[in-house]
């Protein structure tokens, strides 16, 4: 159950995310979050920052590969967590501008929280902030910004996420007849 923004602005949603979401506003929130990563150029900034940290570490301690790599990775993780918070807040702004309920993003994160393992490691080793903290931050931001006019997304969510739906009505007459086949020689 994941989504990510790849270099070049490509956004990938895994099928499990679509199946787990209970409404289209949740998926819109995730997409807005990933678009925010693209708009805020988080991938590029991460690469530049990693190169800078690695260069500084090499100047300070020399070519101690493991130490330099570990320091660079820890610096990247902190930037990654900060980028997640920034993308969350930028996503809320985009959702409001599009008149889409911004509560979809924290509702989806609540679903994600239920699926997370209790054996999560320390936050300073994680690429993402603690999910419960992200939900709280989003709820605060939504409360501060207030709810503007929102329009529900007109999407048959049951069909999108693969849930069984009522059988489609049968067409009548020739529309349901089997197609004619040419006689075989």
N, C-alpha and C positions, 0 to 999 in steps of 0.2 A: 504494500500500500504506500506508493511513493509517487512523487513528481519532482522534476528538476528542470532547470533551464540550462541547456547545453550551449557551448560557444556558438556564436552566430545567431543567437536569439531563438533557437529551436526549443520548444517547450514539450516535454514528454510527460504524459500521464499514464501510469500503469493501470491495467484493467482492474486490479484489486481496489484501487482508490475509487473508481466509478461504482463498483459493487458495494463498497462500504458506505458511500455517501447516501444520505436519506433524502436529499433534495438538491435541485440544481444550484441553489445559492451557495451551498457548501463547495461544490466544484468550482463555481465562479470565484469564490474566495481563494481557493488554492491556485487557480489560474492567475488571478490578480497578483498573488504573492510571487509567483514565478515570473510574471511580467515585470514586477518591481525589481527582481534581481537583474533582469536584462536592462531595464531603464537606468538603474543605479550603477550598472557596470561592475557588479560584484565579482564576476569571474576575472575580469581584467585587473581590477584592483587587488584581488587576492594574489594573482601571479606576480604583479609588480612588487607588492609588499613582501612576498616570500623571497623574491630575488634580492631585495634590499636587506632583509634580515639575514639571509644567508651570506651576502657580501660583508655585512658588518661583523657577523660572527667569525668569518674567515679572517678578517683583519685583526680581530681581538684575540682569538685563540689559535689561529693558524689552522692548518688542515687536519683537524681532529674530526674526521668524517662523522662518527656516530654522534658526538656532542653537537656538532653543527646541525646535523639533520634533525636531532631531537629538538633543539631550540627553535629551528625554523618551523617544525611541525606544531609546536605549542603556540607559537605566535600566530600561525595560520588558524588554529582552532579558535582562539580568542576572536580573531577577525571574523571568522565564520559565524560565531554566535552573535556578534554585534550586527552582522549583515542580515541575519534572520530577523532580529527585532526591527531593523530598518525596513526590510521588505514587508513585514507585517503591517507596519504603520503606513507605508506607501500604498499597500494594497487596500487598506481601509479608505484612503483618500480616493483611489481610483473607483472603488465600488460605489462610494457616495456620488461621485461625478456621474457614474452610469445609472444612478438610481436603483442599484441592486442592494438588497439587504446586507449590510456589512457583518451582521451576526452569523452569517453562514460560515465564515472562516473560524471563529472560535467554536462553533458547533461541530465543525469537522475535526478540529484539534481535540475536542472532548472524545470523539470516537477513536481517534488515534491514541489518546491517553489510556483508554480502556484496553487497548491491544498491546500496550508497552509492557515490557518485562519489569518486574519489581527489582531485578538485579542490575539496574542501570549503574554504571560506574560514576566516578566523580565528575562534576560538571566541567571542570577545567580540562578534561580529556574528551569532551563531547563536541561534535560539530554543530549541534543545535542546542539552544537553551532548553531548560527543563520545560516540558510541555505544559504543566500546570501553571508555571510562571508566565508562559506566553499567553495562555488563556486569560489570566488575570490582567496582564498588560493590555490585551486587546479589549477586554471588557471595560477597563478604565478609559481607554482611548475612545471607545464608542460612546461611553457615558459623557465624557467631556465634550466630544463633538456633537452629541445629540443625534437623534435619528432624523434625517431629512426625508423627503418624500421618496418612497421606494415603490417599485413596481414588481410584482411577482414575475418571475421568468415563466413564460408560457411554454413549458416543455412537459411532455408526457414522460415523467421521470421513470415510471415503471418500465417503459419500453427501452429507455436509454440504458438503465443499469441491469437489464436482463431479467427483471422480476416477471413472473408469469402474469399475463393480462387476460382479460376476458376474450373469448374467441371472437375474431372479426366476423361481422355478418356475412353470410354467403350471398354472392351475387346470383341473379336469376337468369334463366334462359341460356342463350348461346355463350354468354360470358363464362359459364362454368363448364362448358363442354370441353372435352379433351381435344387438343389440337389434332387436326387431320394429318395423317402421315401419307406419304406417297406410297403407292403399291410397290412391292419389291418385284423385280423382274424374274 
